[in-house]
Amino acid sequence: MVSIKNQKLEAYILLESLVAFGMLITIIAIILHQISSQRQLTNEVLHRQEVLNVAQMAVQIQEDELSLNGVRVRVERRKDAIVVFSDGQEIVRVSEN
């Protein structure tokens, strides 16, 4: 027969192991969430950079519209400013003062 002390000890070790495992899973979930957030932020920054690169090319080659790498920009040249739009939003405005 197994004594009650040994059963309590084994149950305590099992409970402690489950708590440690739960903490490990929580830490891993937090780390994976942060990695995912950083990747999403990096993708957004790279997209903004690509929009600015295409806008710069459009201005340099004096095109009113330019589409490259899935990015489409529209350039409006006004008498006192150049305005660049992408997806209906103003990206860059350069004006003379």
N, CA, C and O atoms as a GROMACS GRO file, in nm:
protein
  388
    1MET      N    1   0.081  -0.119   0.000
    1MET     CA    2   0.000   0.000   0.000
    1MET      C    3   0.086   0.126   0.000
    1MET      O    4   0.193   0.130   0.062
    2VAL      N    5   0.039   0.229  -0.070
    2VAL     CA    6   0.110   0.356  -0.077
    2VAL      C    7   0.060   0.444   0.036
    2VAL      O    8  -0.060   0.457   0.059
    3SER      N    9   0.153   0.503   0.104
    3SER     CA   10   0.113   0.588   0.217
    3SER      C   11   0.053   0.719   0.168
    3SER      O   12   0.080   0.764   0.057
    4ILE      N   13  -0.028   0.779   0.253
    4ILE     CA   14  -0.096   0.904   0.219
    4ILE      C   15   0.006   1.016   0.200
    4ILE      O   16  -0.015   1.105   0.118
    5LYS      N   17   0.116   1.014   0.275
    5LYS     CA   18   0.219   1.118   0.261
    5LYS      C   19   0.276   1.117   0.120
    5LYS      O   20   0.294   1.223   0.060
    6ASN      N   21   0.304   1.000   0.066
    6ASN     CA   22   0.360   0.991  -0.070
    6ASN      C   23   0.259   1.040  -0.173
    6ASN      O   24   0.298   1.107  -0.269
    7GLN      N   25   0.131   1.010  -0.154
    7GLN     CA   26   0.028   1.056  -0.247
    7GLN      C   27   0.017   1.208  -0.243
    7GLN      O   28   0.004   1.272  -0.348
    8LYS      N   29   0.022   1.267  -0.124
    8LYS     CA   30   0.015   1.413  -0.112
    8LYS      C   31   0.137   1.478  -0.177
    8LYS      O   32   0.125   1.580  -0.244
    9LEU      N   33   0.253   1.418  -0.158
    9LEU     CA   34   0.375   1.471  -0.217
    9LEU      C   35   0.368   1.465  -0.369
    9LEU      O   36   0.403   1.562  -0.437
   10GLU      N   37   0.323   1.353  -0.423
   10GLU     CA   38   0.310   1.340  -0.568
   10GLU      C   39   0.207   1.438  -0.624
   10GLU      O   40   0.228   1.496  -0.730
   11ALA      N   41   0.096   1.456  -0.552
   11ALA     CA   42  -0.006   1.551  -0.596
   11ALA      C   43   0.049   1.693  -0.592
   11ALA      O   44   0.019   1.773  -0.682
   12TYR      N   45   0.128   1.727  -0.492
   12TYR     CA   46   0.186   1.860  -0.482
   12TYR      C   47   0.284   1.883  -0.596
   12TYR      O   48   0.286   1.990  -0.656
   13ILE      N   49   0.366   1.782  -0.626
   13ILE     CA   50   0.462   1.794  -0.737
   13ILE      C   51   0.388   1.811  -0.869
   13ILE      O   52   0.428   1.892  -0.954
   14LEU      N   53   0.280   1.735  -0.888
   14LEU     CA   54   0.200   1.747  -1.010
   14LEU      C   55   0.138   1.886  -1.020
   14LEU      O   56   0.141   1.947  -1.127
   15LEU      N   57   0.083   1.937  -0.912
   15LEU     CA   58   0.023   2.071  -0.912
   15LEU      C   59   0.128   2.177  -0.942
   15LEU      O   60   0.103   2.269  -1.020
   16GLU      N   61   0.244   2.164  -0.880
   16GLU     CA   62   0.352   2.259  -0.904
   16GLU      C   63   0.395   2.255  -1.051
   16GLU      O   64   0.422   2.359  -1.110
   17SER      N   65   0.402   2.136  -1.108
   17SER     CA   66   0.440   2.122  -1.248
   17SER      C   67   0.336   2.187  -1.340
   17SER      O   68   0.372   2.252  -1.437
   18LEU      N   69   0.209   2.169  -1.308
   18LEU     CA   70   0.103   2.229  -1.389
   18LEU      C   71   0.108   2.382  -1.382
   18LEU      O   72   0.087   2.449  -1.483
   19VAL      N   73   0.134   2.436  -1.264
   19VAL     CA   74   0.145   2.582  -1.249
   19VAL      C   75   0.264   2.634  -1.330
   19VAL      O   76   0.253   2.735  -1.398
   20ALA      N   77   0.378   2.565  -1.322
   20ALA     CA   78   0.496   2.606  -1.397
   20ALA      C   79   0.470   2.598  -1.547
   20ALA      O   80   0.510   2.686  -1.623
   21PHE      N   81   0.401   2.492  -1.590
   21PHE     CA   82   0.367   2.477  -1.732
   21PHE      C   83   0.274   2.590  -1.777
   21PHE      O   84   0.292   2.644  -1.887
   22GLY      N   85   0.177   2.624  -1.696
   22GLY     CA   86   0.086   2.734  -1.728
   22GLY      C   87   0.160   2.867  -1.740
   22GLY      O   88   0.130   2.946  -1.829
   23MET      N   89   0.255   2.891  -1.651
   23MET     CA   90   0.334   3.014  -1.657
   23MET      C   91   0.419   3.017  -1.784
   23MET      O   92   0.432   3.121  -1.848
   24LEU      N   93   0.476   2.903  -1.820
   24LEU     CA   94   0.557   2.894  -1.942
   24LEU      C   95   0.472   2.923  -2.065
   24LEU      O   96   0.514   2.997  -2.154
   25ILE      N   97   0.353   2.866  -2.070
   25ILE     CA   98   0.263   2.890  -2.182
   25ILE      C   99   0.225   3.038  -2.190
   25ILE      O  100   0.220   3.094  -2.300
   26THR      N  101   0.200   3.101  -2.076
   26THR     CA  102   0.165   3.244  -2.074
   26THR      C  103   0.280   3.329  -2.126
   26THR      O  104   0.259   3.420  -2.206
   27ILE      N  105   0.401   3.299  -2.082
   27ILE     CA  106   0.518   3.375  -2.128
   27ILE      C  107   0.538   3.357  -2.278
   27ILE      O  108   0.566   3.454  -2.348
   28ILE      N  109   0.524   3.235  -2.328
   28ILE     CA  110   0.539   3.210  -2.471
   28ILE      C  111   0.432   3.284  -2.550
   28ILE      O  112   0.462   3.340  -2.656
   29ALA      N  113   0.309   3.284  -2.501
   29ALA     CA  114   0.201   3.355  -2.571
   29ALA      C  115   0.230   3.504  -2.578
   29ALA      O  116   0.205   3.567  -2.681
   30ILE      N  117   0.281   3.562  -2.470
   30ILE     CA  118   0.315   3.705  -2.470
   30ILE      C  119   0.426   3.734  -2.570
   30ILE      O  120   0.418   3.832  -2.644
   31ILE      N  121   0.528   3.651  -2.572
   31ILE     CA  122   0.639   3.670  -2.666
   31ILE      C  123   0.591   3.660  -2.810
   31ILE      O  124   0.628   3.743  -2.894
   32LEU      N  125   0.510   3.559  -2.840
   32LEU     CA  126   0.459   3.543  -2.977
   32LEU      C  127   0.371   3.660  -3.018
   32LEU      O  128   0.374   3.703  -3.133
   33HIS      N  129   0.292   3.713  -2.925
   33HIS     CA  130   0.209   3.829  -2.955
   33HIS      C  131   0.296   3.951  -2.987
   33HIS      O  132   0.266   4.025  -3.080
   34GLN      N  133   0.403   3.970  -2.911
   34GLN     CA  134   0.493   4.083  -2.937
   34GLN      C  135   0.563   4.068  -3.072
   34GLN      O  136   0.580   4.166  -3.144
   35ILE      N  137   0.604   3.946  -3.106
   35ILE     CA  138   0.667   3.923  -3.236
   35ILE      C  139   0.570   3.955  -3.347
   35ILE      O  140   0.606   4.020  -3.446
   36SER      N  141   0.446   3.911  -3.333
   36SER     CA  142   0.343   3.939  -3.434
   36SER      C  143   0.318   4.089  -3.447
   36SER      O  144   0.306   4.140  -3.559
   37SER      N  145   0.312   4.159  -3.336
   37SER     CA  146   0.290   4.304  -3.338
   37SER      C  147   0.406   4.375  -3.407
   37SER      O  148   0.385   4.467  -3.486
   38GLN      N  149   0.528   4.333  -3.377
   38GLN     CA  150   0.646   4.394  -3.439
   38GLN      C  151   0.649   4.369  -3.589
   38GLN      O  152   0.685   4.458  -3.666
   39ARG      N  153   0.612   4.249  -3.632
   39ARG     CA  154   0.608   4.220  -3.776
   39ARG      C  155   0.504   4.308  -3.846
   39ARG      O  156   0.530   4.359  -3.955
   40GLN      N  157   0.389   4.325  -3.784
   40GLN     CA  158   0.285   4.409  -3.842
   40GLN      C  159   0.333   4.553  -3.852
   40GLN      O  160   0.312   4.619  -3.954
   41LEU      N  161   0.397   4.602  -3.748
   41LEU     CA  162   0.451   4.738  -3.749
   41LEU      C  163   0.558   4.753  -3.857
   41LEU      O  164   0.561   4.854  -3.928
   42THR      N  165   0.644   4.654  -3.870
   42THR     CA  166   0.749   4.656  -3.972
   42THR      C  167   0.688   4.660  -4.111
   42THR      O  168   0.734   4.734  -4.197
   43ASN      N  169   0.584   4.580  -4.134
   43ASN     CA  170   0.518   4.580  -4.264
   43ASN      C  171   0.455   4.715  -4.295
   43ASN      O  172   0.462   4.761  -4.409
   44GLU      N  173   0.396   4.780  -4.196
   44GLU     CA  174   0.337   4.912  -4.217
   44GLU      C  175   0.445   5.015  -4.252
   44GLU      O  176   0.426   5.098  -4.340
   45VAL      N  177   0.557   5.009  -4.182
   45VAL     CA  178   0.667   5.103  -4.208
   45VAL      C  179   0.724   5.080  -4.348
   45VAL      O  180   0.752   5.175  -4.420
   46LEU      N  181   0.740   4.953  -4.387
   46LEU     CA  182   0.792   4.923  -4.521
   46LEU      C  183   0.695   4.970  -4.629
   46LEU      O  184   0.738   5.018  -4.735
   47HIS      N  185   0.565   4.958  -4.604
   47HIS     CA  186   0.467   5.006  -4.702
   47HIS      C  187   0.475   5.159  -4.715
   47HIS      O  188   0.472   5.212  -4.826
   48ARG      N  189   0.485   5.229  -4.602
   48ARG     CA  190   0.498   5.375  -4.607
   48ARG      C  191   0.624   5.416  -4.683
   48ARG      O  192   0.623   5.510  -4.761
   49GLN      N  193   0.732   5.343  -4.659
   49GLN     CA  194   0.857   5.372  -4.728
   49GLN      C  195   0.841   5.349  -4.879
   49GLN      O  196   0.891   5.428  -4.959
   50GLU      N  197   0.772   5.242  -4.916
   50GLU     CA  198   0.749   5.214  -5.058
   50GLU      C  199   0.664   5.324  -5.122
   50GLU      O  200   0.689   5.364  -5.236
   51VAL      N  201   0.564   5.372  -5.050
   51VAL     CA  202   0.480   5.482  -5.101
   51VAL      C  203   0.566   5.606  -5.124
   51VAL      O  204   0.553   5.672  -5.227
   52LEU      N  205   0.653   5.637  -5.030
   52LEU     CA  206   0.740   5.755  -5.047
   52LEU      C  207   0.838   5.737  -5.162
   52LEU      O  208   0.866   5.833  -5.235
   53ASN      N  209   0.890   5.616  -5.180
   53ASN     CA  210   0.980   5.590  -5.293
   53ASN      C  211   0.909   5.609  -5.426
   53ASN      O  212   0.963   5.672  -5.518
   54VAL      N  213   0.788   5.555  -5.438
   54VAL     CA  214   0.712   5.570  -5.562
   54VAL      C  215   0.675   5.716  -5.584
   54VAL      O  216   0.678   5.765  -5.697
   55ALA      N  217   0.640   5.787  -5.478
   55ALA     CA  218   0.609   5.930  -5.489
   55ALA      C  219   0.730   6.008  -5.539
   55ALA      O  220   0.717   6.095  -5.625
   56GLN      N  221   0.845   5.977  -5.485
   56GLN     CA  222   0.967   6.045  -5.528
   56GLN      C  223   0.994   6.018  -5.676
   56GLN      O  224   1.031   6.109  -5.751
   57MET      N  225   0.976   5.893  -5.718
   57MET     CA  226   0.997   5.860  -5.859
   57MET      C  227   0.899   5.936  -5.948
   57MET      O  228   0.937   5.988  -6.053
   58ALA      N  229   0.773   5.942  -5.906
   58ALA     CA  230   0.671   6.012  -5.986
   58ALA      C  231   0.705   6.159  -6.002
   58ALA      O  232   0.689   6.215  -6.110
   59VAL      N  233   0.751   6.222  -5.897
   59VAL     CA  234   0.788   6.363  -5.904
   59VAL      C  235   0.911   6.381  -5.992
   59VAL      O  236   0.917   6.475  -6.072
   60GLN      N  237   1.009   6.293  -5.978
   60GLN     CA  238   1.132   6.306  -6.056
   60GLN      C  239   1.110   6.288  -6.206
   60GLN      O  240   1.170   6.358  -6.287
   61ILE      N  241   1.023   6.195  -6.243
   61ILE     CA  242   1.000   6.173  -6.386
   61ILE      C  243   0.880   6.252  -6.438
   61ILE      O  244   0.838   6.235  -6.552
   62GLN      N  245   0.826   6.338  -6.353
   62GLN     CA  246   0.718   6.430  -6.386
   62GLN      C  247   0.594   6.358  -6.440
   62GLN      O  248   0.534   6.399  -6.539
   63GLU      N  249   0.556   6.251  -6.372
   63GLU     CA  250   0.433   6.178  -6.403
   63GLU      C  251   0.322   6.225  -6.310
   63GLU      O  252   0.348   6.256  -6.194
   64ASP      N  253   0.199   6.229  -6.361
   64ASP     CA  254   0.086   6.265  -6.276
   64ASP      C  255   0.037   6.145  -6.194
   64ASP      O  256  -0.014   6.162  -6.084
   65GLU      N  257   0.053   6.026  -6.249
   65GLU     CA  258   0.016   5.903  -6.178
   65GLU      C  259   0.123   5.799  -6.204
   65GLU      O  260   0.177   5.788  -6.314
   66LEU      N  261   0.153   5.722  -6.100
   66LEU     CA  262   0.252   5.616  -6.113
   66LEU      C  263   0.212   5.501  -6.023
   66LEU      O  264   0.171   5.520  -5.909
   67SER      N  265   0.224   5.380  -6.078
   67SER     CA  266   0.189   5.261  -6.002
   67SER      C  267   0.303   5.161  -6.013
   67SER      O  268   0.338   5.118  -6.123
   68LEU      N  269   0.361   5.126  -5.899
   68LEU     CA  270   0.472   5.030  -5.894
   68LEU      C  271   0.458   4.944  -5.769
   68LEU      O  272   0.419   4.994  -5.663
   69ASN      N  273   0.488   4.817  -5.780
   69ASN     CA  274   0.491   4.725  -5.666
   69ASN      C  275   0.362   4.730  -5.583
   69ASN      O  276   0.366   4.718  -5.460
   70GLY      N  277   0.250   4.746  -5.650
   70GLY     CA  278   0.123   4.749  -5.579
   70GLY      C  279   0.092   4.881  -5.511
   70GLY      O  280  -0.006   4.892  -5.437
   71VAL      N  281   0.175   4.980  -5.534
   71VAL     CA  282   0.156   5.113  -5.475
   71VAL      C  283   0.120   5.210  -5.587
   71VAL      O  284   0.189   5.216  -5.689
   72ARG      N  285   0.014   5.284  -5.568
   72ARG     CA  286  -0.031   5.381  -5.668
   72ARG      C  287  -0.030   5.520  -5.606
   72ARG      O  288  -0.089   5.542  -5.500
   73VAL      N  289   0.036   5.613  -5.674
   73VAL     CA  290   0.040   5.751  -5.626
   73VAL      C  291  -0.009   5.845  -5.736
   73VAL      O  292   0.002   5.815  -5.855
   74ARG      N  293  -0.063   5.956  -5.692
   74ARG     CA  294  -0.110   6.061  -5.783
   74ARG      C  295  -0.045   6.192  -5.740
   74ARG      O  296  -0.044   6.226  -5.622
   75VAL      N  297   0.010   6.263  -5.838
   75VAL     CA  298   0.080   6.388  -5.810
   75VAL      C  299  -0.001   6.504  -5.868
   75VAL      O  300  -0.037   6.502  -5.986
   76GLU      N  301  -0.029   6.602  -5.785
   76GLU     CA  302  -0.095   6.725  -5.831
   76GLU      C  303   0.007   6.838  -5.823
   76GLU      O  304   0.064   6.867  -5.718
   77ARG      N  305   0.028   6.901  -5.938
   77ARG     CA  306   0.119   7.015  -5.942
   77ARG      C  307   0.034   7.142  -5.946
   77ARG      O  308  -0.045   7.164  -6.039
   78ARG      N  309   0.051   7.223  -5.846
   78ARG     CA  310  -0.022   7.350  -5.839
   78ARG      C  311   0.078   7.463  -5.858
   78ARG      O  312   0.199   7.440  -5.864
   79LYS      N  313   0.027   7.583  -5.868
   79LYS     CA  314   0.117   7.694  -5.897
   79LYS      C  315   0.216   7.718  -5.783
   79LYS      O  316   0.328   7.764  -5.808
   80ASP      N  317   0.178   7.688  -5.660
   80ASP     CA  318   0.267   7.713  -5.548
   80ASP      C  319   0.304   7.587  -5.469
   80ASP      O  320   0.371   7.596  -5.365
   81ALA      N  321   0.260   7.469  -5.516
   81ALA     CA  322   0.288   7.348  -5.438
   81ALA      C  323   0.279   7.223  -5.524
   81ALA      O  324   0.220   7.222  -5.632
   82ILE      N  325   0.340   7.119  -5.474
   82ILE     CA  326   0.326   6.984  -5.530
   82ILE      C  327   0.268   6.898  -5.419
   82ILE      O  328   0.321   6.894  -5.308
   83VAL      N  329   0.157   6.830  -5.450
   83VAL     CA  330   0.090   6.746  -5.351
   83VAL      C  331   0.085   6.604  -5.404
   83VAL      O  332   0.048   6.581  -5.520
   84VAL      N  333   0.122   6.508  -5.319
   84VAL     CA  334   0.122   6.367  -5.358
   84VAL      C  335   0.017   6.294  -5.276
   84VAL      O  336   0.010   6.307  -5.154
   85PHE      N  337  -0.066   6.216  -5.347
   85PHE     CA  338  -0.172   6.138  -5.284
   85PHE      C  339  -0.150   5.989  -5.308
   85PHE      O  340  -0.097   5.950  -5.413
   86SER      N  341  -0.189   5.908  -5.212
   86SER     CA  342  -0.191   5.762  -5.228
   86SER      C  343  -0.313   5.710  -5.155
   86SER      O  344  -0.335   5.742  -5.038
   87ASP      N  345  -0.392   5.630  -5.223
   87ASP     CA  346  -0.516   5.575  -5.166
   87ASP      C  347  -0.609   5.685  -5.116
   87ASP      O  348  -0.677   5.669  -5.015
   88GLY      N  349  -0.611   5.798  -5.187
   88GLY     CA  350  -0.700   5.907  -5.150
   88GLY      C  351  -0.652   5.993  -5.034
   88GLY      O  352  -0.719   6.088  -4.996
   89GLN      N  353  -0.537   5.961  -4.978
   89GLN     CA  354  -0.483   6.039  -4.866
   89GLN      C  355  -0.362   6.119  -4.912
   89GLN      O  356  -0.281   6.074  -4.992
   90GLU      N  357  -0.354   6.240  -4.858
   90GLU     CA  358  -0.238   6.323  -4.888
   90GLU      C  359  -0.116   6.267  -4.816
   90GLU      O  360  -0.119   6.247  -4.694
   91ILE      N  361  -0.011   6.243  -4.892
   91ILE     CA  362   0.111   6.185  -4.835
   91ILE      C  363   0.215   6.294  -4.811
   91ILE      O  364   0.272   6.305  -4.703
   92VAL      N  365   0.238   6.374  -4.915
   92VAL     CA  366   0.342   6.477  -4.906
   92VAL      C  367   0.289   6.604  -4.971
   92VAL      O  368   0.222   6.600  -5.074
   93ARG      N  369   0.322   6.717  -4.909
   93ARG     CA  370   0.290   6.848  -4.967
   93ARG      C  371   0.417   6.932  -4.958
   93ARG      O  372   0.472   6.953  -4.850
   94VAL      N  373   0.462   6.979  -5.074
   94VAL     CA  374   0.579   7.066  -5.079
   94VAL      C  375   0.532   7.197  -5.138
   94VAL      O  376   0.479   7.201  -5.249
   95SER      N  377   0.553   7.306  -5.063
   95SER     CA  378   0.506   7.436  -5.112
   95SER      C  379   0.616   7.540  -5.102
   95SER      O  380   0.710   7.528  -5.024
   96GLU      N  381   0.600   7.642  -5.185
   96GLU     CA  382   0.693   7.755  -5.182
   96GLU      C  383   0.635   7.861  -5.091
   96GLU      O  384   0.516   7.894  -5.099
   97ASN      N  385   0.718   7.914  -5.007
   97ASN     CA  386   0.674   8.023  -4.918
   97ASN      C  387   0.764   8.141  -4.933
   97ASN      O  388   0.744   8.243  -4.867
   0.00000   0.00000   0.00000
